Structure formats: structure tokens, C-alpha cells
Amino acid sequence: MIKHTFMKLNLSCRLFLIIIVLFLVPYLTLFSWAYKKAETIIRDKAQSLERENLNQTKNDIESLCLNMIQASDYLISLNNYGVLYRESATKGYSYLKCWQDANEQIQNVNNSLLNSNADISVLSNDQLLYSTLPQQKFRFEDFFAEQVVPSVYFTNAHQSYRRFESNQTFVSYIRKLPPFSPKSFYLVISLPASSFSRLLGAAAGNMELWDTSGYSICGIHTPKDVKYFQEEISIPLSGWRLTDTISTEFLYQDIYELRTFTFVVSLGLLMICLLATFFAIYSQLRPLFKLKEQMQQVMAGNLNAEIATTDSKDEISSLSRTFNNMVTEIGHLIEEIQVTQKRESELRFEMLLAQINPHFLFNTLNMIACTAKLEDAVDTEKMILSLGNLFRYNLKTREQTVTLDRELKIVNDYMYLQKMRFGSRIKYRLSLETDAADVIIPSLSLQPLVENAVVHGLSKKETGGILHIRIWKKDRMLILSVADTGLGMSQERCEEVAAAMKEHRTAKIGIGLGNIYKRVHMMYQKGDLRIYSREGKGTVIQLMIPQGEEKQGEEVYVPTADRR
């Protein structure tokens, strides 16, 4: 309908509309890009400024927290607390004298380090030994019920343990005093939230200080219905975090006004340029329409598209002939690329499985020779048979895929050799929750995972450990899990290994894992290899193989060799 209506227009009108579209689209794209670029620049500058304010405020808060720690270091070294406890029942002269001495020292620390803002107390769960406000009534039970006291820590935001200030928010630094009585006494330095509120910078955004439980200690809270972006920084000394929230409406107010003015003016200038361009080139455009249509067909994949040419010597005819030659050449190049890609795929499979190292086989042979000298030939014979099975499977298996039970036989042979090597240090468990004879997996995919767990996890652990293989199906996915209780890896190392597999950097992870990861992703669209590990606890590697999914690419001959 639209095409029919368009074709009813005269040539001048059609050309005019075409030129408008050709000029207007880039203009709108450029305008939109420029606007987004301006937003990004403003946002980056604001974020940079807010990060500076956050860092400065963080340093001020850490300085105040450090003053609390320094005050506690000095106060905990005082030797008055034992006397106060022993004399507390008598309330005699010795008690008053000791209390006055302690009070003078504590007040000096409060004045010099904490600007007299802190409430300092020495108390247990049922007794107040000292406080800067001794005449007040304290809620010991409530305080200790809300603040579980370890040896040293900064508390989350809490209500005052003085009854008359139950609505005021405080944070405290608590340290356990050296024992001087059967009870456990604690030094509690409490600062009101207002002490930290004064440190929050005066920036464009709203700063807010949060404790480890997600409760706001102080600051200006941004309503949820306001659009904003937020910067955040942690305070390691206390475990708190500091946020700065900036309203996007406030930030982009000026650019909104500039956008409207620029759009109207530039659009008017664009229309003038379009009219002038139309009258200059309209008579030359019609011969290009056919060329454009044929190019679109080629872009859609039709390499049989061809433009009818004439003997004319003008530029359009020459361009048409060049286009026809180009399409023909592209067709030939695509055919060559397809052949090259097929061969490249075959070579890639051959190269991946050719990266197998014979070290394990040679080392095992040396171990068997040593074992033969120390025991009868029965065990040695069984070990040689197991090793022979590994040789044959590694060097003669040409299939790209094998049944699960065939792979498990090789794993059992391998684990037998390892149990002979390490004895009771290594225990082996198998949980098979599917029919191994009916399941197809890539060849040489399970045994390298087991070898990796033994070599890098269990053998390096003095006490050894357990290797547990579990195989089950879930949602048309076969999951092969190899878990060990070996050395494990840190979270950083685990993330590094995962990234190295995805980027095919075998130098970081060894060829074994990299080989399997590449093969699974080349053979199966939804296949995957996942690693979970905790340092000192062990490692779990899960191989995910789709069931019923067509393998990617063509079947190719895959030679096998030693692996590592």
C-alpha cells in the first residue's frame, strides 16, 4: 500500500522524500549520540567529584574510628579497674580515690581524641563499673542482647543503653578487658550518630553512612521514587559503607534545556540543506535505484543477483559491471572459505587432542618397576594390565564420542593405579544415577578431570582425601561431577581459571582442562565446564553434556595422545 502510494508521486516528490530520509536518519543518529555523549561526560565528571568527596569523607570517618581505637588502647592499659571492682562493694575512700583517678584519665582521653562526644563505660552484662554518666540508669540486658560481644568489634547502629536516650542512635567500639574478676568486663566507647553526620561532605548528592546490617547510621536518604545514580565506598576499619546519591534531574537540568534549543535550530538548517541538495542532484539519482535494489539482494544472501548492463561508457554502467564481477568473486571466495573452515575444524580437533602429555604413563611405569621389587607379581600384573588399558584407550581410541561405561572402565583402571601408589591416602567413590551403557560422552573427557583432581588436589595434600564421582541427568542434561577434598583454590584463583578457559589461555590452567573445555563447546551448543572450589576444602568440576542435542560441526577423525 505504501509502495503503491509512493509510486504514484511524481519523480521530484519521490526524490525529495528519499533525500529527506537519507539526511534525516544520520542527523538524528548524530544528535542522539552527541546528547548521550554529553550526558556521559557530565555524569563522569559528577561521579569523579563525588568519588573524591567520598574518599575524603571516608578518611575522616576512618580517622574518627581510629581515634576510638587509640582511646581504647590507652584506656584498656589502665590498672584501676581491678581496684574499682574489689572496692565497689564498700564504696570507701580507696574506691572513690581510684574512681577519681580513672575518671580523670578517661575524661582526658575523651577530650583529646573524641572531642568530649563519647560515652565511655566499663561494664558487664549485669554490673556497671564505670561510666562518664554514672548517675544514669543503664539497660544492661537490652544492650547485650542486641549487641553480641566478641573480643573486639565496631557495633552496628543501636539505641543508647542509657534509658533517658532511648530514641537516639549510637555506634560503639567494644573491647574485652583483661580478666580481673570472675566476670567478663568490657570497655564500651559509644559515639552518637551526629558525630559522624558532621563528617559527611557537602556535595551535590546525598551522603549516607550504613552499618554492616544495612541500617542507616546517619545522612540524607534519597526517596525511592527519584531517579538517581549512586557511588559507594567501603570503610574497612569498621566494615561500614558510605554512599553518595545524585538525582539525575538535578544533574541534567541544563542539558535538557540545551537539547530542545539545539534540536529546533539544527533541524531548520537541515531542511534548508535538503532542499538545496535535492535541486542539485535529483536528475542523477534514478539510475542508481536499480543498483541499490540488487545490492540489497546480495546483502540478504542472494549471490545470483545481477544487473543488466549496456555498452554505455558512463560511470553508472561501469559501476554495474564492476558490481556483477564483485558478486561472482564473492561467490567463489565463500566456497573457498567453506572448504577452508571445514579443514580448519578437522585440524583444530586433531591439535586439541594431540596436546596430551605422556608424563603420567612414563611415571607410572617407573612406579610399577619399583613396586615389582617389593612385592609378589600378582599386584604388579594387575597394575600392568590397568596401565595397558590406559595405553590402548589413549593411543588407539579414534572415536569422537564413546559410551559412559567405557570411559568409567578407564577411570577405574586409573584410580586402581593411584590407590596402589598412594595407598589409603586416597579414597575413591562412584555414584552412578543413570545407565552408563546408554549414555554417550566425548572420549577422554572424564579421566582427565579425575587425573587433574588427583595430581593438583589430593596428591599434594599430606593427609590425602576422597575423590567422589557423581553422574546424573537433569532436564535433558547429563552432569558429570568430579569432587575432591584436596587443597582447593582461592576465589581469585578459581575466577582466574574460569576466565582462562573461556579465553583459551592454556598456560594459566594446563592443557587438560583447556582441552576438555574447547572440545565440549565445539561439539555441543549448550555444553559447559564449571569449576567450584574453596581453599583448604576441595574442588568440584562439573561437565555438562546435553542429551539428544545434535553435535556441532561434522564428525572428524580425532587422534589421541598423552594429556596434561
C-alpha positions in Angstrom: 0.0 0.0 0.0 2.7 2.4 0.9 4.8 1.5 -2.1 1.8 1.9 -4.4 1.1 5.4 -3.0 4.8 6.3 -3.2 5.0 5.3 -6.9 2.0 7.5 -7.7 4.0 10.6 -6.8 6.0 12.4 -9.4 9.7 12.0 -9.6 10.5 15.3 -7.9 8.4 14.4 -4.9 9.9 10.9 -4.7 13.4 12.2 -4.8 12.6 14.8 -2.2 11.3 12.2 0.2 14.3 9.9 -0.4 16.8 12.7 0.3 15.0 13.7 3.5 15.3 10.1 4.7 18.9 9.8 3.7 19.8 13.0 5.5 17.5 12.9 8.5 18.4 9.5 9.8 22.2 10.3 10.2 21.2 13.6 11.6 19.0 12.1 14.3 21.7 9.4 15.0 24.4 12.0 15.4 22.2 14.2 17.5 21.2 11.3 19.8 24.9 10.3 20.0 26.0 13.8 20.9 23.3 14.1 23.5 24.2 10.8 25.1 27.9 11.7 24.9 27.2 15.0 26.8 25.2 13.1 29.4 28.1 10.7 29.8 30.7 13.5 30.2 28.5 15.3 32.8 27.9 12.1 34.7 31.5 11.1 34.7 32.6 14.5 36.0 30.0 14.4 38.7 30.9 10.8 39.6 34.6 11.8 39.7 33.8 14.7 42.0 31.6 12.6 44.2 34.3 9.9 44.4 36.7 12.5 45.7 34.2 13.7 48.3 33.5 10.1 49.3 37.2 9.3 49.7 37.7 12.5 51.8 34.7 11.7 53.9 35.8 8.0 54.3 39.2 9.2 55.5 37.5 11.5 58.1 35.3 8.7 59.3 38.2 6.2 59.5 40.2 8.9 61.4 37.4 9.1 64.0 37.2 5.3 64.2 41.0 5.2 64.6 40.7 7.7 67.5 38.2 5.4 69.2 40.7 2.5 68.8 43.6 4.6 70.1 41.4 5.7 73.0 40.6 2.1 73.8 44.3 1.1 73.6 45.1 3.7 76.3 42.1 3.1 78.5 42.5 -0.7 78.4 46.1 -0.3 79.7 44.9 1.4 83.0 45.2 -0.8 86.1 42.4 0.9 88.1 39.6 -1.5 87.0 40.6 -4.3 89.4 40.6 -1.9 92.4 37.3 -0.5 91.3 35.8 -4.0 91.2 37.2 -5.1 94.5 36.2 -1.9 96.3 32.9 -1.4 94.6 31.0 -3.2 97.4 32.4 -0.8 100.1 32.3 2.5 98.3 35.0 3.6 100.7 37.9 6.1 100.3 40.0 3.7 98.2 37.1 3.2 95.8 36.5 7.0 95.5 40.1 7.8 95.0 40.6 5.1 92.4 37.3 6.2 90.6 38.5 9.8 90.5 41.9 8.8 89.1 40.2 6.7 86.4 37.7 9.4 85.7 40.4 12.0 85.2 42.3 9.8 82.8 39.2 8.7 80.9 38.0 12.3 80.6 41.4 13.5 79.3 41.3 10.8 76.6 37.7 11.7 75.7 38.6 15.4 75.4 41.8 14.9 73.4 40.7 12.2 71.0 36.9 12.2 70.9 36.1 15.9 71.4 34.2 15.0 74.6 31.4 13.4 72.5 31.9 9.9 73.6 30.1 7.9 76.4 32.7 5.7 77.9 31.7 2.8 80.1 33.2 -0.3 81.8 30.5 -2.9 82.4 29.5 -6.5 82.3 26.1 -7.9 81.5 24.8 -7.2 85.0 27.1 -4.6 86.5 28.3 -1.0 85.7 31.9 -0.5 87.0 32.4 3.0 85.4 30.7 5.5 83.2 31.2 9.0 82.1 27.5 9.5 83.3 27.3 7.3 86.4 24.1 8.8 87.7 22.0 7.4 84.8 20.2 4.1 84.7 21.5 1.6 82.2 19.8 -1.2 80.3 22.4 -3.9 80.5 20.3 -6.7 79.5 18.8 -5.0 76.4 22.2 -3.8 75.3 24.0 -7.1 75.5 21.0 -8.9 73.9 21.2 -6.6 70.9 25.0 -6.4 70.7 26.6 -9.8 70.9 30.1 -9.0 72.2 33.2 -10.7 70.8 36.7 -9.7 71.9 36.9 -6.5 69.7 34.5 -5.0 67.2 32.6 -2.0 66.0 28.8 -2.4 66.6 26.0 -1.7 64.2 23.8 1.2 64.9 21.9 0.8 68.2 19.8 2.7 70.7 21.6 4.1 73.7 22.0 1.8 76.7 21.1 4.8 78.9 17.3 4.8 79.5 16.8 8.5 79.1 18.2 8.5 75.5 16.3 5.5 74.1 15.5 7.3 70.8 19.0 8.4 69.9 21.2 6.3 67.6 24.7 5.4 68.6 27.6 3.3 67.3 30.0 1.7 69.7 33.5 0.2 69.8 33.8 -2.6 72.3 36.8 -4.4 73.7 37.0 -7.1 76.2 39.2 -6.1 79.2 41.9 -8.4 80.6 40.5 -10.6 83.3 40.5 -9.1 86.8 37.4 -10.8 88.2 35.3 -13.9 87.6 33.0 -11.8 85.4 33.8 -10.6 81.9 34.0 -6.8 81.7 34.0 -4.7 78.5 35.2 -1.3 77.6 32.4 0.4 75.6 33.1 3.7 73.7 29.9 5.0 72.2 29.5 7.9 69.8 26.2 9.4 68.8 25.4 9.3 65.1 25.6 13.1 65.0 29.4 12.8 65.4 29.6 11.0 62.1 26.9 13.1 60.4 29.1 16.2 60.8 31.8 14.5 58.7 29.6 13.9 55.6 30.7 16.1 52.8 28.5 18.9 51.4 28.3 17.7 47.8 25.7 17.7 45.0 24.5 14.3 46.2 23.1 12.9 49.4 25.6 11.1 51.5 24.6 8.3 53.9 26.5 6.1 56.2 25.4 2.4 56.6 26.3 -0.3 59.1 27.0 -3.9 58.2 23.4 -4.9 58.7 22.2 -2.4 56.1 20.8 0.1 58.7 21.4 3.8 58.1 23.6 5.3 60.8 23.3 8.9 59.6 22.9 11.0 56.4 20.3 12.2 54.0 18.1 9.4 52.5 17.1 9.6 48.8 13.4 8.7 48.2 12.9 5.5 46.1 10.7 7.3 43.5 13.5 9.6 42.5 15.8 8.6 39.5 19.4 8.7 40.6 22.8 7.1 40.3 24.9 6.2 43.2 28.5 5.9 44.2 29.6 3.7 47.1 32.8 3.1 49.1 33.6 0.7 51.9 35.2 1.6 55.2 37.4 -1.4 56.0 38.3 -0.4 59.5 34.6 -0.7 60.7 33.0 -2.7 58.0 30.6 0.1 57.2 29.9 1.6 53.8 29.4 5.1 52.6 27.1 6.0 49.7 26.5 9.2 47.7 23.3 9.5 45.7 22.8 12.2 43.0 19.4 13.0 41.3 19.6 12.7 37.5 17.0 15.5 37.3 19.3 17.9 39.2 22.4 16.7 37.2 20.9 17.0 33.7 18.7 20.1 34.2 20.8 22.4 32.0 21.4 19.9 29.2 17.6 19.3 28.9 17.1 23.0 28.0 20.1 23.0 25.6 18.8 19.9 23.9 15.4 21.5 22.9 17.1 24.6 21.5 19.7 22.8 19.6 17.3 20.4 18.0 14.9 23.1 16.7 17.7 25.2 15.2 19.6 22.4 13.6 16.5 20.8 12.2 15.6 24.0 10.5 19.1 24.3 9.0 18.9 20.7 7.9 15.7 21.3 5.9 17.3 24.1 4.0 20.2 22.0 3.1 17.9 19.1 2.0 16.0 21.4 -0.4 19.3 22.7 -1.9 20.7 19.3 -2.4 17.6 18.0 -4.0 17.6 20.5 -6.8 21.3 19.9 -7.4 21.3 16.1 -7.8 17.7 14.9 -8.4 18.2 14.2 -12.2 21.2 11.9 -11.5 19.6 9.6 -8.9 17.2 7.4 -10.8 19.8 5.1 -12.5 21.1 4.2 -9.0 17.8 2.8 -7.8 18.2 -0.5 -9.6 21.8 -0.8 -8.3 20.6 -0.3 -4.8 18.0 -3.0 -5.1 20.5 -5.6 -6.4 22.9 -4.7 -3.6 20.2 -5.3 -1.0 19.5 -8.8 -2.5 23.2 -9.6 -2.2 23.2 -8.4 1.4 20.3 -10.8 2.0 22.3 -13.7 0.7 21.3 -13.9 -2.9 24.6 -14.1 -4.8 22.7 -14.8 -8.1 21.6 -11.1 -8.3 22.9 -9.5 -11.5 22.4 -6.0 -13.0 21.6 -5.7 -16.7 24.4 -3.7 -18.4 24.7 -1.8 -21.6 27.6 -0.7 -23.8 27.4 2.8 -22.3 30.7 4.3 -21.1 29.1 6.3 -18.2 30.0 5.8 -14.6 26.7 4.0 -13.7 27.3 1.3 -16.4 30.9 0.9 -15.3 29.7 0.6 -11.7 27.1 -2.0 -12.7 29.7 -4.2 -14.5 32.0 -3.9 -11.5 29.2 -4.9 -9.2 28.4 -8.1 -11.3 32.1 -9.1 -11.2 32.3 -8.5 -7.5 29.3 -10.7 -6.8 30.8 -13.5 -8.8 34.1 -13.2 -7.0 32.3 -13.2 -3.6 30.6 -16.4 -4.5 34.0 -18.1 -5.3 35.5 -16.7 -2.1 32.6 -18.1 0.0 33.1 -21.5 -1.5 36.8 -21.4 -0.7 36.2 -20.2 2.9 33.7 -23.1 3.5 36.3 -25.6 2.4 39.0 -23.9 4.5 36.8 -23.8 7.6 35.9 -27.5 7.3 39.6 -28.4 7.1 40.4 -26.0 9.9 37.8 -27.6 12.1 39.4 -31.0 11.5 42.8 -29.7 12.2 41.6 -28.0 15.4 40.2 -31.2 16.7 43.4 -33.0 15.9 45.5 -30.4 17.6 43.4 -30.3 20.7 43.6 -34.0 21.4 47.3 -34.1 20.3 48.2 -31.9 23.3 48.2 -34.8 25.6 51.5 -35.3 27.6 52.9 -38.8 28.2 54.4 -37.9 31.6 51.8 -39.8 33.6 52.3 -43.1 31.7 56.1 -43.0 32.0 55.9 -42.1 35.7 53.5 -44.9 36.3 55.8 -47.3 34.6 58.7 -46.3 36.8 56.4 -46.8 39.9 55.4 -50.2 38.7 59.1 -51.2 38.3 59.8 -50.1 41.9 56.7 -52.0 43.2 57.8 -55.2 41.5 60.9 -55.3 43.6 59.0 -55.1 46.8 56.0 -57.5 46.3 54.8 -60.5 44.5 53.9 -60.4 40.9 50.1 -60.5 41.4 49.7 -56.9 42.2 52.3 -55.9 39.7 50.5 -57.8 36.9 47.2 -56.2 37.7 48.9 -52.8 37.6 50.5 -53.5 34.3 47.1 -54.6 32.9 45.5 -51.4 34.1 48.2 -49.3 32.6 47.9 -51.3 29.4 44.2 -50.4 29.2 45.1 -46.8 29.6 47.7 -47.0 26.8 45.3 -48.6 24.4 42.5 -46.2 25.2 44.7 -43.1 24.9 46.7 -44.2 21.8 44.1 -46.2 19.8 40.7 -44.5 20.5 39.7 -42.7 17.3 36.1 -42.1 18.1 34.9 -38.6 18.9 32.4 -40.0 21.4 32.2 -43.2 23.5 29.8 -44.7 25.9 29.9 -43.7 29.5 30.7 -47.2 30.8 33.7 -47.4 28.5 35.1 -44.2 29.9 34.3 -45.4 33.5 36.4 -48.5 32.9 39.4 -46.4 32.1 38.7 -44.2 35.2 38.6 -47.4 37.4 42.0 -48.5 35.9 43.5 -45.1 36.6 42.2 -45.0 40.2 43.5 -48.5 40.8 47.0 -47.4 39.8 46.7 -44.3 42.1 45.5 -46.4 45.0 48.5 -48.6 44.6 50.7 -45.6 44.5 49.2 -43.6 47.4 47.6 -46.4 49.4 44.9 -45.4 51.9 45.7 -41.7 51.4 43.2 -41.6 48.5 39.7 -43.0 48.6 37.5 -43.3 45.5 33.7 -43.3 45.4 31.4 -43.6 42.4 27.7 -42.6 42.4 26.1 -43.6 39.1 22.5 -42.5 38.7 22.0 -43.4 35.1 22.5 -46.3 32.7 26.2 -46.0 31.6 25.7 -48.2 28.6 23.1 -45.9 27.1 24.9 -42.6 27.6 27.3 -41.1 25.1 30.0 -38.6 26.1 33.1 -37.1 24.4 36.1 -39.5 24.5 38.8 -38.7 27.0 36.6 -36.2 28.9 36.1 -37.8 32.4 39.5 -39.4 33.0 41.5 -36.1 32.6 39.2 -34.5 35.2 39.9 -37.3 37.6 43.6 -37.0 36.9 43.5 -33.3 37.5 41.8 -33.8 40.9 44.4 -36.4 42.0 47.5 -34.5 40.7 46.6 -31.0 41.8 44.2 -31.6 44.7 44.8 -34.9 46.6 48.4 -35.9 45.9 49.7 -32.5 47.2 47.7 -32.9 50.4 49.7 -34.7 53.1 46.7 -36.5 54.5 45.2 -37.3 51.1 41.4 -37.2 50.8 38.4 -38.5 48.9 37.6 -38.4 45.2 33.9 -38.6 44.5 32.4 -39.1 41.0 28.7 -38.5 40.7 26.9 -38.8 37.4 23.2 -38.0 36.9 20.7 -36.5 34.5 18.7 -33.3 35.0 16.4 -31.5 32.4 17.9 -33.3 29.4 21.4 -32.6 30.7 24.0 -35.2 31.7 26.1 -33.9 34.6 29.4 -35.5 35.4 30.7 -34.2 38.8 34.3 -34.8 40.0 34.7 -33.7 43.5 37.8 -33.9 45.7 38.7 -32.9 49.3 42.1 -31.7 48.3 43.9 -28.4 48.6 41.2 -26.4 46.8 41.7 -22.9 45.3 41.0 -19.4 46.4 38.1 -17.5 44.9 40.5 -15.3 43.0 42.3 -18.3 41.5 39.0 -20.0 40.7 37.9 -17.0 38.8 41.2 -16.8 37.0 40.9 -20.4 35.9 37.4 -19.9 34.6 38.4 -16.8 32.6 41.5 -18.6 31.2 39.3 -21.5 29.9 36.9 -19.1 28.2 39.8 -17.2 26.6 41.7 -20.4 25.7 44.8 -19.5 27.7 46.1 -23.0 28.5 49.3 -21.6 30.0 47.2 -20.5 33.0 45.3 -23.7 33.6 47.2 -26.5 31.9 46.2 -28.3 28.7 43.9 -30.9 30.3 41.1 -28.6 31.4 41.5 -26.3 28.4 41.3 -29.3 26.1 38.1 -30.6 27.5 36.5 -27.1 27.7 37.3 -26.4 24.0 36.0 -29.8 22.9 32.7 -29.7 24.8 32.0 -26.2 23.4 32.9 -27.2 19.9 30.8 -30.4 20.0 27.7 -29.1 21.9 25.9 -25.8 21.7 24.8 -25.9 25.3 27.8 -27.9 26.7 29.7 -26.4 29.6 32.5 -27.0 32.1 32.1 -25.4 35.6 34.6 -25.2 38.5 33.7 -24.7 42.2 36.4 -24.5 44.8 37.2 -23.4 48.4 40.7 -23.1 49.6 41.6 -25.8 52.0 38.2 -27.6 51.4 38.5 -29.1 47.9 37.3 -28.6 44.4 34.3 -29.7 42.3 34.4 -29.8 38.5 31.1 -30.3 36.6 31.0 -31.3 33.0 27.6 -30.5 31.4 26.7 -32.6 28.3 23.3 -32.1 26.6 21.3 -35.2 25.8 19.5 -35.5 22.5 21.3 -32.4 21.1 22.9 -32.6 17.6 26.6 -32.2 17.8 28.1 -29.1 16.2 30.1 -29.5 13.1 30.9 -32.7 11.2 32.3 -35.9 12.6 36.1 -35.8 12.2 38.9 -38.2 12.9 40.4 -37.3 16.3 43.8 -38.9 17.2 44.6 -39.3 20.9 47.8 -38.8 22.7 49.1 -38.1 26.2 47.3 -35.3 28.1 48.0 -32.8 30.8 
